[in-house]
Amino acid sequence: ARIQYERIGSDVTMQCGSLDNEASVTWKVNGTDVKARRREEGPRLILMEVNMSSNGLYSCFQNPDGQRRDQINLRVG
């Protein structure tokens, strides 16, 4: 997994590998559904106003086969 550092209160964009803008993906954080305020735009996950509870290991899976394409370790501080 790669590490992405972000500031508290910022909006954070995570990109699922090198997938193109038409790709459909599913995101998980620490193996569970992402509950935070967010937008999803193709292969990107945009978290709104992150805080310390946003920390974690984000994994994206390409639909429909469910193959994992990327992992991002988000560190907010």
PyMOL Python script that loads the backbone (N, CA, C, O; Angstrom):
from pymol import cmd

cmd.read_pdbstr("""\
ATOM      1  N   ALA A   1       0.851  -1.198   0.000  1.00  0.00           N
ATOM      2  CA  ALA A   1       0.000   0.000   0.000  1.00  0.00           C
ATOM      3  C   ALA A   1       0.883   1.243   0.000  1.00  0.00           C
ATOM      4  O   ALA A   1       1.968   1.248   0.581  1.00  0.00           O
ATOM      5  N   ARG A   2       0.412   2.276  -0.647  1.00  0.00           N
ATOM      6  CA  ARG A   2       1.161   3.530  -0.596  1.00  0.00           C
ATOM      7  C   ARG A   2       0.538   4.430   0.468  1.00  0.00           C
ATOM      8  O   ARG A   2      -0.625   4.259   0.835  1.00  0.00           O
ATOM      9  N   ILE A   3       1.315   5.380   0.955  1.00  0.00           N
ATOM     10  CA  ILE A   3       0.857   6.259   2.031  1.00  0.00           C
ATOM     11  C   ILE A   3       0.490   7.615   1.440  1.00  0.00           C
ATOM     12  O   ILE A   3       1.216   8.169   0.615  1.00  0.00           O
ATOM     13  N   GLN A   4      -0.640   8.130   1.874  1.00  0.00           N
ATOM     14  CA  GLN A   4      -1.090   9.456   1.443  1.00  0.00           C
ATOM     15  C   GLN A   4      -1.317  10.282   2.701  1.00  0.00           C
ATOM     16  O   GLN A   4      -2.123   9.914   3.555  1.00  0.00           O
ATOM     17  N   TYR A   5      -0.604  11.404   2.812  1.00  0.00           N
ATOM     18  CA  TYR A   5      -0.715  12.285   3.978  1.00  0.00           C
ATOM     19  C   TYR A   5      -1.628  13.450   3.640  1.00  0.00           C
ATOM     20  O   TYR A   5      -1.501  14.057   2.577  1.00  0.00           O
ATOM     21  N   GLU A   6      -2.551  13.765   4.545  1.00  0.00           N
ATOM     22  CA  GLU A   6      -3.495  14.861   4.316  1.00  0.00           C
ATOM     23  C   GLU A   6      -3.708  15.627   5.617  1.00  0.00           C
ATOM     24  O   GLU A   6      -3.442  15.119   6.706  1.00  0.00           O
ATOM     25  N   ARG A   7      -4.198  16.871   5.479  1.00  0.00           N
ATOM     26  CA  ARG A   7      -4.458  17.724   6.636  1.00  0.00           C
ATOM     27  C   ARG A   7      -5.898  17.561   7.116  1.00  0.00           C
ATOM     28  O   ARG A   7      -6.812  17.370   6.313  1.00  0.00           O
ATOM     29  N   ILE A   8      -6.092  17.637   8.440  1.00  0.00           N
ATOM     30  CA  ILE A   8      -7.431  17.616   9.020  1.00  0.00           C
ATOM     31  C   ILE A   8      -8.266  18.736   8.408  1.00  0.00           C
ATOM     32  O   ILE A   8      -7.791  19.861   8.248  1.00  0.00           O
ATOM     33  N   GLY A   9      -9.512  18.420   8.070  1.00  0.00           N
ATOM     34  CA  GLY A   9     -10.434  19.418   7.546  1.00  0.00           C
ATOM     35  C   GLY A   9     -10.398  19.588   6.042  1.00  0.00           C
ATOM     36  O   GLY A   9     -11.237  20.292   5.480  1.00  0.00           O
ATOM     37  N   SER A  10      -9.440  18.953   5.380  1.00  0.00           N
ATOM     38  CA  SER A  10      -9.365  19.095   3.924  1.00  0.00           C
ATOM     39  C   SER A  10     -10.225  18.031   3.246  1.00  0.00           C
ATOM     40  O   SER A  10     -10.595  17.027   3.854  1.00  0.00           O
ATOM     41  N   ASP A  11     -10.534  18.276   1.974  1.00  0.00           N
ATOM     42  CA  ASP A  11     -11.173  17.258   1.150  1.00  0.00           C
ATOM     43  C   ASP A  11     -10.061  16.456   0.485  1.00  0.00           C
ATOM     44  O   ASP A  11      -9.107  17.025  -0.045  1.00  0.00           O
ATOM     45  N   VAL A  12     -10.188  15.145   0.517  1.00  0.00           N
ATOM     46  CA  VAL A  12      -9.117  14.258   0.080  1.00  0.00           C
ATOM     47  C   VAL A  12      -9.597  13.429  -1.103  1.00  0.00           C
ATOM     48  O   VAL A  12     -10.662  12.814  -1.054  1.00  0.00           O
ATOM     49  N   THR A  13      -8.801  13.420  -2.164  1.00  0.00           N
ATOM     50  CA  THR A  13      -9.104  12.587  -3.326  1.00  0.00           C
ATOM     51  C   THR A  13      -8.132  11.420  -3.369  1.00  0.00           C
ATOM     52  O   THR A  13      -6.917  11.604  -3.289  1.00  0.00           O
ATOM     53  N   MET A  14      -8.680  10.219  -3.496  1.00  0.00           N
ATOM     54  CA  MET A  14      -7.858   9.027  -3.690  1.00  0.00           C
ATOM     55  C   MET A  14      -8.202   8.429  -5.043  1.00  0.00           C
ATOM     56  O   MET A  14      -9.369   8.338  -5.425  1.00  0.00           O
ATOM     57  N   GLN A  15      -7.172   8.026  -5.754  1.00  0.00           N
ATOM     58  CA  GLN A  15      -7.319   7.494  -7.107  1.00  0.00           C
ATOM     59  C   GLN A  15      -7.037   6.001  -7.063  1.00  0.00           C
ATOM     60  O   GLN A  15      -6.050   5.564  -6.472  1.00  0.00           O
ATOM     61  N   CYS A  16      -7.903   5.229  -7.687  1.00  0.00           N
ATOM     62  CA  CYS A  16      -7.731   3.772  -7.726  1.00  0.00           C
ATOM     63  C   CYS A  16      -6.768   3.405  -8.846  1.00  0.00           C
ATOM     64  O   CYS A  16      -7.181   3.205  -9.988  1.00  0.00           O
ATOM     65  N   GLY A  17      -5.489   3.315  -8.518  1.00  0.00           N
ATOM     66  CA  GLY A  17      -4.483   2.894  -9.483  1.00  0.00           C
ATOM     67  C   GLY A  17      -4.510   3.734 -10.743  1.00  0.00           C
ATOM     68  O   GLY A  17      -4.649   4.955 -10.686  1.00  0.00           O
ATOM     69  N   SER A  18      -4.377   3.072 -11.881  1.00  0.00           N
ATOM     70  CA  SER A  18      -4.321   3.771 -13.170  1.00  0.00           C
ATOM     71  C   SER A  18      -5.596   3.559 -13.972  1.00  0.00           C
ATOM     72  O   SER A  18      -5.587   3.690 -15.196  1.00  0.00           O
ATOM     73  N   LEU A  19      -6.696   3.232 -13.291  1.00  0.00           N
ATOM     74  CA  LEU A  19      -7.949   2.986 -14.004  1.00  0.00           C
ATOM     75  C   LEU A  19      -8.453   4.268 -14.657  1.00  0.00           C
ATOM     76  O   LEU A  19      -8.240   5.365 -14.143  1.00  0.00           O
ATOM     77  N   ASP A  20      -9.121   4.115 -15.795  1.00  0.00           N
ATOM     78  CA  ASP A  20      -9.604   5.296 -16.510  1.00  0.00           C
ATOM     79  C   ASP A  20     -10.886   5.827 -15.878  1.00  0.00           C
ATOM     80  O   ASP A  20     -11.465   5.196 -14.994  1.00  0.00           O
ATOM     81  N   ASN A  21     -11.317   6.988 -16.340  1.00  0.00           N
ATOM     82  CA  ASN A  21     -12.429   7.703 -15.708  1.00  0.00           C
ATOM     83  C   ASN A  21     -13.759   6.982 -15.824  1.00  0.00           C
ATOM     84  O   ASN A  21     -14.699   7.306 -15.098  1.00  0.00           O
ATOM     85  N   GLU A  22     -13.858   6.010 -16.721  1.00  0.00           N
ATOM     86  CA  GLU A  22     -15.116   5.274 -16.882  1.00  0.00           C
ATOM     87  C   GLU A  22     -15.200   4.074 -15.944  1.00  0.00           C
ATOM     88  O   GLU A  22     -16.249   3.437 -15.846  1.00  0.00           O
ATOM     89  N   ALA A  23     -14.126   3.770 -15.268  1.00  0.00           N
ATOM     90  CA  ALA A  23     -14.079   2.560 -14.450  1.00  0.00           C
ATOM     91  C   ALA A  23     -15.068   2.648 -13.290  1.00  0.00           C
ATOM     92  O   ALA A  23     -15.284   3.714 -12.713  1.00  0.00           O
ATOM     93  N   SER A  24     -15.656   1.511 -12.966  1.00  0.00           N
ATOM     94  CA  SER A  24     -16.549   1.398 -11.811  1.00  0.00           C
ATOM     95  C   SER A  24     -15.817   0.616 -10.730  1.00  0.00           C
ATOM     96  O   SER A  24     -15.355  -0.501 -10.963  1.00  0.00           O
ATOM     97  N   VAL A  25     -15.717   1.210  -9.550  1.00  0.00           N
ATOM     98  CA  VAL A  25     -14.982   0.559  -8.471  1.00  0.00           C
ATOM     99  C   VAL A  25     -15.787   0.598  -7.178  1.00  0.00           C
ATOM    100  O   VAL A  25     -16.710   1.397  -7.023  1.00  0.00           O
ATOM    101  N   THR A  26     -15.416  -0.278  -6.262  1.00  0.00           N
ATOM    102  CA  THR A  26     -15.968  -0.310  -4.910  1.00  0.00           C
ATOM    103  C   THR A  26     -14.827  -0.037  -3.940  1.00  0.00           C
ATOM    104  O   THR A  26     -13.754  -0.631  -4.046  1.00  0.00           O
ATOM    105  N   TRP A  27     -15.068   0.865  -2.997  1.00  0.00           N
ATOM    106  CA  TRP A  27     -14.051   1.218  -2.002  1.00  0.00           C
ATOM    107  C   TRP A  27     -14.405   0.603  -0.650  1.00  0.00           C
ATOM    108  O   TRP A  27     -15.574   0.537  -0.269  1.00  0.00           O
ATOM    109  N   LYS A  28     -13.372   0.154   0.068  1.00  0.00           N
ATOM    110  CA  LYS A  28     -13.512  -0.296   1.451  1.00  0.00           C
ATOM    111  C   LYS A  28     -12.443   0.405   2.281  1.00  0.00           C
ATOM    112  O   LYS A  28     -11.388   0.779   1.767  1.00  0.00           O
ATOM    113  N   VAL A  29     -12.726   0.578   3.568  1.00  0.00           N
ATOM    114  CA  VAL A  29     -11.712   1.086   4.492  1.00  0.00           C
ATOM    115  C   VAL A  29     -11.583   0.088   5.640  1.00  0.00           C
ATOM    116  O   VAL A  29     -12.562  -0.237   6.311  1.00  0.00           O
ATOM    117  N   ASN A  30     -10.363  -0.390   5.851  1.00  0.00           N
ATOM    118  CA  ASN A  30     -10.104  -1.425   6.864  1.00  0.00           C
ATOM    119  C   ASN A  30     -11.072  -2.593   6.692  1.00  0.00           C
ATOM    120  O   ASN A  30     -11.509  -3.197   7.672  1.00  0.00           O
ATOM    121  N   GLY A  31     -11.404  -2.906   5.435  1.00  0.00           N
ATOM    122  CA  GLY A  31     -12.227  -4.069   5.126  1.00  0.00           C
ATOM    123  C   GLY A  31     -13.721  -3.857   5.239  1.00  0.00           C
ATOM    124  O   GLY A  31     -14.486  -4.791   5.001  1.00  0.00           O
ATOM    125  N   THR A  32     -14.168  -2.646   5.597  1.00  0.00           N
ATOM    126  CA  THR A  32     -15.600  -2.397   5.737  1.00  0.00           C
ATOM    127  C   THR A  32     -16.025  -1.256   4.815  1.00  0.00           C
ATOM    128  O   THR A  32     -15.186  -0.546   4.258  1.00  0.00           O
ATOM    129  N   ASP A  33     -17.326  -1.092   4.664  1.00  0.00           N
ATOM    130  CA  ASP A  33     -17.847  -0.041   3.792  1.00  0.00           C
ATOM    131  C   ASP A  33     -17.439   1.335   4.308  1.00  0.00           C
ATOM    132  O   ASP A  33     -17.344   1.555   5.515  1.00  0.00           O
ATOM    133  N   VAL A  34     -17.201   2.249   3.383  1.00  0.00           N
ATOM    134  CA  VAL A  34     -16.835   3.625   3.739  1.00  0.00           C
ATOM    135  C   VAL A  34     -18.098   4.356   4.179  1.00  0.00           C
ATOM    136  O   VAL A  34     -19.040   4.499   3.400  1.00  0.00           O
ATOM    137  N   LYS A  35     -18.117   4.820   5.436  1.00  0.00           N
ATOM    138  CA  LYS A  35     -19.301   5.477   5.988  1.00  0.00           C
ATOM    139  C   LYS A  35     -19.178   7.003   5.975  1.00  0.00           C
ATOM    140  O   LYS A  35     -20.168   7.717   6.134  1.00  0.00           O
ATOM    141  N   ALA A  36     -17.964   7.486   5.784  1.00  0.00           N
ATOM    142  CA  ALA A  36     -17.718   8.929   5.860  1.00  0.00           C
ATOM    143  C   ALA A  36     -18.435   9.664   4.731  1.00  0.00           C
ATOM    144  O   ALA A  36     -18.815   9.067   3.724  1.00  0.00           O
ATOM    145  N   ARG A  37     -18.613  10.975   4.919  1.00  0.00           N
ATOM    146  CA  ARG A  37     -19.148  11.818   3.841  1.00  0.00           C
ATOM    147  C   ARG A  37     -18.191  11.767   2.667  1.00  0.00           C
ATOM    148  O   ARG A  37     -16.990  11.986   2.821  1.00  0.00           O
ATOM    149  N   ARG A  38     -18.725  11.479   1.503  1.00  0.00           N
ATOM    150  CA  ARG A  38     -17.845  11.235   0.359  1.00  0.00           C
ATOM    151  C   ARG A  38     -18.589  11.450  -0.949  1.00  0.00           C
ATOM    152  O   ARG A  38     -19.818  11.502  -0.993  1.00  0.00           O
ATOM    153  N   ARG A  39     -17.800  11.573  -2.018  1.00  0.00           N
ATOM    154  CA  ARG A  39     -18.314  11.488  -3.380  1.00  0.00           C
ATOM    155  C   ARG A  39     -17.478  10.452  -4.098  1.00  0.00           C
ATOM    156  O   ARG A  39     -16.298  10.267  -3.802  1.00  0.00           O
ATOM    157  N   GLU A  40     -18.105   9.780  -5.045  1.00  0.00           N
ATOM    158  CA  GLU A  40     -17.359   8.844  -5.868  1.00  0.00           C
ATOM    159  C   GLU A  40     -17.512   9.267  -7.313  1.00  0.00           C
ATOM    160  O   GLU A  40     -18.625   9.450  -7.806  1.00  0.00           O
ATOM    161  N   GLU A  41     -16.387   9.420  -7.985  1.00  0.00           N
ATOM    162  CA  GLU A  41     -16.371   9.835  -9.387  1.00  0.00           C
ATOM    163  C   GLU A  41     -15.509   8.843 -10.144  1.00  0.00           C
ATOM    164  O   GLU A  41     -14.282   8.941 -10.137  1.00  0.00           O
ATOM    165  N   GLY A  42     -16.155   7.885 -10.799  1.00  0.00           N
ATOM    166  CA  GLY A  42     -15.392   6.859 -11.505  1.00  0.00           C
ATOM    167  C   GLY A  42     -14.461   6.142 -10.546  1.00  0.00           C
ATOM    168  O   GLY A  42     -14.912   5.602  -9.536  1.00  0.00           O
ATOM    169  N   PRO A  43     -13.149   6.127 -10.850  1.00  0.00           N
ATOM    170  CA  PRO A  43     -12.207   5.406  -9.988  1.00  0.00           C
ATOM    171  C   PRO A  43     -11.700   6.233  -8.812  1.00  0.00           C
ATOM    172  O   PRO A  43     -10.767   5.820  -8.124  1.00  0.00           O
ATOM    173  N   ARG A  44     -12.307   7.404  -8.572  1.00  0.00           N
ATOM    174  CA  ARG A  44     -11.838   8.267  -7.484  1.00  0.00           C
ATOM    175  C   ARG A  44     -12.825   8.281  -6.322  1.00  0.00           C
ATOM    176  O   ARG A  44     -14.041   8.227  -6.505  1.00  0.00           O
ATOM    177  N   LEU A  45     -12.258   8.357  -5.122  1.00  0.00           N
ATOM    178  CA  LEU A  45     -13.032   8.523  -3.894  1.00  0.00           C
ATOM    179  C   LEU A  45     -12.631   9.865  -3.299  1.00  0.00           C
ATOM    180  O   LEU A  45     -11.451  10.116  -3.053  1.00  0.00           O
ATOM    181  N   ILE A  46     -13.621  10.727  -3.068  1.00  0.00           N
ATOM    182  CA  ILE A  46     -13.362  12.045  -2.494  1.00  0.00           C
ATOM    183  C   ILE A  46     -13.996  12.082  -1.110  1.00  0.00           C
ATOM    184  O   ILE A  46     -15.218  12.021  -0.977  1.00  0.00           O
ATOM    185  N   LEU A  47     -13.161  12.182  -0.085  1.00  0.00           N
ATOM    186  CA  LEU A  47     -13.643  12.272   1.294  1.00  0.00           C
ATOM    187  C   LEU A  47     -13.756  13.742   1.660  1.00  0.00           C
ATOM    188  O   LEU A  47     -12.841  14.526   1.408  1.00  0.00           O
ATOM    189  N   MET A  48     -14.887  14.113   2.256  1.00  0.00           N
ATOM    190  CA  MET A  48     -15.145  15.501   2.601  1.00  0.00           C
ATOM    191  C   MET A  48     -14.684  15.783   4.031  1.00  0.00           C
ATOM    192  O   MET A  48     -15.040  15.057   4.958  1.00  0.00           O
ATOM    193  N   GLU A  49     -13.898  16.832   4.201  1.00  0.00           N
ATOM    194  CA  GLU A  49     -13.513  17.321   5.535  1.00  0.00           C
ATOM    195  C   GLU A  49     -13.026  16.181   6.433  1.00  0.00           C
ATOM    196  O   GLU A  49     -13.666  15.842   7.428  1.00  0.00           O
ATOM    197  N   VAL A  50     -11.905  15.607   6.072  1.00  0.00           N
ATOM    198  CA  VAL A  50     -11.398  14.454   6.815  1.00  0.00           C
ATOM    199  C   VAL A  50     -11.004  14.841   8.237  1.00  0.00           C
ATOM    200  O   VAL A  50     -10.690  15.997   8.522  1.00  0.00           O
ATOM    201  N   ASN A  51     -11.027  13.847   9.121  1.00  0.00           N
ATOM    202  CA  ASN A  51     -10.568  14.030  10.493  1.00  0.00           C
ATOM    203  C   ASN A  51      -9.806  12.776  10.911  1.00  0.00           C
ATOM    204  O   ASN A  51      -9.550  11.898  10.088  1.00  0.00           O
ATOM    205  N   MET A  52      -9.446  12.695  12.186  1.00  0.00           N
ATOM    206  CA  MET A  52      -8.618  11.573  12.626  1.00  0.00           C
ATOM    207  C   MET A  52      -9.296  10.225  12.384  1.00  0.00           C
ATOM    208  O   MET A  52      -8.620   9.216  12.184  1.00  0.00           O
ATOM    209  N   SER A  53     -10.624  10.208  12.401  1.00  0.00           N
ATOM    210  CA  SER A  53     -11.320   8.938  12.183  1.00  0.00           C
ATOM    211  C   SER A  53     -11.280   8.512  10.716  1.00  0.00           C
ATOM    212  O   SER A  53     -11.714   7.412  10.375  1.00  0.00           O
ATOM    213  N   SER A  54     -10.758   9.385   9.845  1.00  0.00           N
ATOM    214  CA  SER A  54     -10.626   9.026   8.430  1.00  0.00           C
ATOM    215  C   SER A  54      -9.389   8.164   8.176  1.00  0.00           C
ATOM    216  O   SER A  54      -9.253   7.573   7.105  1.00  0.00           O
ATOM    217  N   ASN A  55      -8.482   8.092   9.165  1.00  0.00           N
ATOM    218  CA  ASN A  55      -7.279   7.282   8.997  1.00  0.00           C
ATOM    219  C   ASN A  55      -7.646   5.840   8.703  1.00  0.00           C
ATOM    220  O   ASN A  55      -8.642   5.327   9.213  1.00  0.00           O
ATOM    221  N   GLY A  56      -6.840   5.188   7.879  1.00  0.00           N
ATOM    222  CA  GLY A  56      -7.063   3.770   7.654  1.00  0.00           C
ATOM    223  C   GLY A  56      -6.518   3.315   6.319  1.00  0.00           C
ATOM    224  O   GLY A  56      -5.938   4.088   5.557  1.00  0.00           O
ATOM    225  N   LEU A  57      -6.722   2.037   6.061  1.00  0.00           N
ATOM    226  CA  LEU A  57      -6.272   1.410   4.823  1.00  0.00           C
ATOM    227  C   LEU A  57      -7.455   1.326   3.868  1.00  0.00           C
ATOM    228  O   LEU A  57      -8.401   0.572   4.095  1.00  0.00           O
ATOM    229  N   TYR A  58      -7.389   2.102   2.808  1.00  0.00           N
ATOM    230  CA  TYR A  58      -8.450   2.152   1.801  1.00  0.00           C
ATOM    231  C   TYR A  58      -8.074   1.231   0.647  1.00  0.00           C
ATOM    232  O   TYR A  58      -6.978   1.326   0.094  1.00  0.00           O
ATOM    233  N   SER A  59      -8.984   0.348   0.296  1.00  0.00           N
ATOM    234  CA  SER A  59      -8.768  -0.584  -0.806  1.00  0.00           C
ATOM    235  C   SER A  59      -9.840  -0.359  -1.852  1.00  0.00           C
ATOM    236  O   SER A  59     -11.000  -0.116  -1.519  1.00  0.00           O
ATOM    237  N   CYS A  60      -9.455  -0.438  -3.118  1.00  0.00           N
ATOM    238  CA  CYS A  60     -10.457  -0.327  -4.176  1.00  0.00           C
ATOM    239  C   CYS A  60     -10.454  -1.590  -5.016  1.00  0.00           C
ATOM    240  O   CYS A  60      -9.414  -2.195  -5.276  1.00  0.00           O
ATOM    241  N   PHE A  61     -11.650  -1.966  -5.429  1.00  0.00           N
ATOM    242  CA  PHE A  61     -11.884  -3.194  -6.180  1.00  0.00           C
ATOM    243  C   PHE A  61     -12.634  -2.844  -7.451  1.00  0.00           C
ATOM    244  O   PHE A  61     -13.615  -2.101  -7.420  1.00  0.00           O
ATOM    245  N   GLN A  62     -12.172  -3.380  -8.565  1.00  0.00           N
ATOM    246  CA  GLN A  62     -12.822  -3.073  -9.834  1.00  0.00           C
ATOM    247  C   GLN A  62     -14.077  -3.913  -9.990  1.00  0.00           C
ATOM    248  O   GLN A  62     -14.063  -5.123  -9.762  1.00  0.00           O
ATOM    249  N   ASN A  63     -15.178  -3.246 -10.387  1.00  0.00           N
ATOM    250  CA  ASN A  63     -16.413  -3.967 -10.686  1.00  0.00           C
ATOM    251  C   ASN A  63     -16.351  -4.457 -12.128  1.00  0.00           C
ATOM    252  O   ASN A  63     -15.657  -3.838 -12.935  1.00  0.00           O
ATOM    253  N   PRO A  64     -17.039  -5.536 -12.493  1.00  0.00           N
ATOM    254  CA  PRO A  64     -17.825  -6.381 -11.575  1.00  0.00           C
ATOM    255  C   PRO A  64     -17.039  -7.541 -10.986  1.00  0.00           C
ATOM    256  O   PRO A  64     -17.590  -8.297 -10.186  1.00  0.00           O
ATOM    257  N   ASP A  65     -15.761  -7.711 -11.353  1.00  0.00           N
ATOM    258  CA  ASP A  65     -15.052  -8.941 -10.958  1.00  0.00           C
ATOM    259  C   ASP A  65     -14.522  -8.896  -9.536  1.00  0.00           C
ATOM    260  O   ASP A  65     -14.147  -9.930  -8.984  1.00  0.00           O
ATOM    261  N   GLY A  66     -14.485  -7.702  -8.931  1.00  0.00           N
ATOM    262  CA  GLY A  66     -14.062  -7.614  -7.544  1.00  0.00           C
ATOM    263  C   GLY A  66     -12.569  -7.750  -7.328  1.00  0.00           C
ATOM    264  O   GLY A  66     -12.128  -8.008  -6.209  1.00  0.00           O
ATOM    265  N   GLN A  67     -11.778  -7.579  -8.388  1.00  0.00           N
ATOM    266  CA  GLN A  67     -10.329  -7.683  -8.242  1.00  0.00           C
ATOM    267  C   GLN A  67      -9.766  -6.427  -7.599  1.00  0.00           C
ATOM    268  O   GLN A  67     -10.088  -5.312  -8.009  1.00  0.00           O
ATOM    269  N   ARG A  68      -8.916  -6.613  -6.582  1.00  0.00           N
ATOM    270  CA  ARG A  68      -8.333  -5.450  -5.911  1.00  0.00           C
ATOM    271  C   ARG A  68      -7.333  -4.772  -6.838  1.00  0.00           C
ATOM    272  O   ARG A  68      -6.471  -5.425  -7.427  1.00  0.00           O
ATOM    273  N   ARG A  69      -7.459  -3.462  -6.958  1.00  0.00           N
ATOM    274  CA  ARG A  69      -6.610  -2.695  -7.865  1.00  0.00           C
ATOM    275  C   ARG A  69      -5.625  -1.794  -7.147  1.00  0.00           C
ATOM    276  O   ARG A  69      -4.592  -1.440  -7.716  1.00  0.00           O
ATOM    277  N   ASP A  70      -5.915  -1.417  -5.924  1.00  0.00           N
ATOM    278  CA  ASP A  70      -5.037  -0.456  -5.253  1.00  0.00           C
ATOM    279  C   ASP A  70      -5.309  -0.475  -3.756  1.00  0.00           C
ATOM    280  O   ASP A  70      -6.392  -0.853  -3.308  1.00  0.00           O
ATOM    281  N   GLN A  71      -4.301  -0.059  -2.990  1.00  0.00           N
ATOM    282  CA  GLN A  71      -4.454   0.133  -1.546  1.00  0.00           C
ATOM    283  C   GLN A  71      -3.730   1.412  -1.154  1.00  0.00           C
ATOM    284  O   GLN A  71      -2.586   1.641  -1.547  1.00  0.00           O
ATOM    285  N   ILE A  72      -4.410   2.234  -0.379  1.00  0.00           N
ATOM    286  CA  ILE A  72      -3.867   3.518   0.050  1.00  0.00           C
ATOM    287  C   ILE A  72      -4.012   3.608   1.563  1.00  0.00           C
ATOM    288  O   ILE A  72      -5.105   3.442   2.106  1.00  0.00           O
ATOM    289  N   ASN A  73      -2.900   3.874   2.235  1.00  0.00           N
ATOM    290  CA  ASN A  73      -2.917   4.052   3.683  1.00  0.00           C
ATOM    291  C   ASN A  73      -3.034   5.550   3.948  1.00  0.00           C
ATOM    292  O   ASN A  73      -2.069   6.295   3.777  1.00  0.00           O
ATOM    293  N   LEU A  74      -4.223   5.985   4.366  1.00  0.00           N
ATOM    294  CA  LEU A  74      -4.471   7.413   4.582  1.00  0.00           C
ATOM    295  C   LEU A  74      -4.065   7.801   5.996  1.00  0.00           C
ATOM    296  O   LEU A  74      -4.506   7.196   6.974  1.00  0.00           O
ATOM    297  N   ARG A  75      -3.210   8.828   6.087  1.00  0.00           N
ATOM    298  CA  ARG A  75      -2.761   9.354   7.374  1.00  0.00           C
ATOM    299  C   ARG A  75      -3.165  10.814   7.444  1.00  0.00           C
ATOM    300  O   ARG A  75      -2.690  11.639   6.664  1.00  0.00           O
ATOM    301  N   VAL A  76      -4.047  11.127   8.385  1.00  0.00           N
ATOM    302  CA  VAL A  76      -4.548  12.494   8.546  1.00  0.00           C
ATOM    303  C   VAL A  76      -3.909  13.100   9.785  1.00  0.00           C
ATOM    304  O   VAL A  76      -3.835  12.451  10.829  1.00  0.00           O
ATOM    305  N   GLY A  77      -3.444  14.344   9.676  1.00  0.00           N
ATOM    306  CA  GLY A  77      -2.824  14.972  10.833  1.00  0.00           C
ATOM    307  C   GLY A  77      -2.683  16.469  10.645  1.00  0.00           C
ATOM    308  O   GLY A  77      -2.177  17.157  11.531  1.00  0.00           O
TER     309      GLY A  77
END
""", "prot")
cmd.dss("prot")
cmd.show_as("cartoon", "prot")
cmd.util.cbc("prot")
cmd.orient("prot")
